[in-house]
Amino acid sequence: MGWGLVGVGRHAERFIVPAMGKSASGQLVGVFSRDMGRARQLAERLGCPLATDSIDALVEDARIHAVYVCSPNNVHKDQVVRAAKAGKHVLCEKPLATNARDSLTMVEACRQAGVKLGVGFHLRHNPVHMAAKESVRSGVLGTIQLAEVQYMHVTAGSEGRRQSVAWRRDPIMAGGGSFMSTGVHAIDLLRFVTGKEITQVLALADEEWRSSGIERLIQVSMVVEGDTLASASAGPMKHPLNHLVLYGASATLRCTGSIGNNGGGSIEIVSDDGTQIRRFDTCDVYEHELDAFADSVRNGTEPSASGYDALRVAQIAEGVYESLRTGRAVPLPADL
Ligand SMILES: NC(=O)c1ccc[n+]([C@@H]2O[C@H](COP(=O)([O-])OP(=O)(O)OC[C@H]3O[C@@H](n4cnc5c(N)ncnc54)[C@H](OP(=O)(O)O)[C@@H]3O)[C@@H](O)[C@H]2O)c1
């Protein structure tokens, strides 16, 4: 596949461009920047033939088959819809949009155009989480009673804070703070591994949310269908120790070292038979994500994290922010 890349900022430079270099999904053909000079510099540095400051020129170029959208959250919608209308498959960064209404518009645009819409929930592509999902499916854990997931990110030092982009502190552009940053990954991981829907949320955030609409620390308690209680937390920490723990009626499963930008980690399962530990080598989850997306295009299957998954996460996010505003638990619609 020929890839077009929209929004070559921190995430694209650190993870997506290197992953495209390794991935068997295809090659980078074109870059879009709002600044033509930057587009040319990027294309030269990244070795791709097309540089443009016109999103339409990018999505209409015949050499491009799929567009990777890696721009600020609130501009995803317009870019995804334009790519879909030009008949291009889209892999869009998370969150798909800043609200459920825009997410639905994007899902519908891709459905009507007959193109695939994948979403950058990269944790699904870590073999650790695939194995955890398989353990749940196999029944070895028994009924899951309690689930905990934590995706904290490393506190930015002074240099990081200086570089930190303004849109992340703008509630209109980002849609929220840490929940929109890593919290949505935690929620998607919970849905992915358990295969169950979240039916109710109750959220607490630090005081920064009240003053700016951008929370730093957030904790969400949830009910998952079938009566599982769950919790998710997100925010900056000096030394994150992220994990996913599933307490089942027969066994407890814990994933460690697997929730972050690198793949790999380990799974520990504690049961009456003792403790089993499986370790997984480090891998590039973004490369796996690109390969899996190309497979879904080739085979006509739904991407692992589809637009519908992202729409559901957007509905959950709306429930979370409603809960922060009202201080109440928010039931979620059963259907999309
Ligand atoms: N899955 C993950 O692990 C992960 C991790 C981090 C971020 N992300 C997601 O990736 C996306 C980008 O995050 P980032 O940290 O890379 O942001 P970033 O560093 O600000 O880069 C975004 C790029 O988008 C373009 N842009 C900025 N403002 C724009 C606007 N108003 N309209 C159109 N384009 C604009 C800029 O490129 P030009 O100036 O060249 O146009 C900028 O370089 C976000 O959706 C974020 O949530 C995902």
The ligand as an ORCA input file, in Angstrom:
! r2SCAN-3c Opt
* xyz 0 1
  N      -1.415      5.787     19.890
  C      -0.481      6.405     20.570
  O       0.353      5.770     21.201
  C      -0.397      7.915     20.546
  C       0.637      8.568     21.232
  C       0.711      9.963     21.128
  C      -0.216     10.667     20.369
  N      -1.220     10.001     19.749
  C      -2.228     10.734     18.958
  O      -1.595     11.229     17.778
  C      -2.170     12.471     17.390
  C      -1.060     13.507     17.228
  O      -0.402     13.691     18.469
  P       1.065     14.346     18.512
  O       1.513     14.235     19.920
  O       1.914     13.789     17.438
  O       0.727     15.871     18.173
  P       1.698     16.980     17.547
  O       3.104     16.700     17.949
  O       1.111     18.300     17.845
  O       1.615     16.718     15.968
  C       0.444     16.898     15.250
  C       0.751     17.504     13.888
  O      -0.488     17.866     13.312
  C      -0.368     19.125     12.642
  N      -1.298     20.100     13.246
  C      -1.160     20.785     14.397
  N      -2.222     21.601     14.598
  C      -3.040     21.407     13.538
  C      -4.288     21.953     13.170
  N      -4.899     22.871     13.913
  N      -4.846     21.543     12.013
  C      -4.237     20.627     11.240
  N      -3.031     20.061     11.558
  C      -2.458     20.450     12.694
  C       1.042     19.619     12.817
  O       1.734     19.393     11.607
  P       1.929     20.610     10.544
  O       2.269     21.824     11.361
  O       3.052     20.113      9.715
  O       0.638     20.751      9.796
  C       1.586     18.764     13.939
  O       2.949     18.466     13.755
  C      -3.210     12.803     18.458
  O      -4.480     12.391     18.024
  C      -2.781     11.964     19.657
  O      -3.854     11.626     20.521
  C      -1.311      8.648     19.810
*
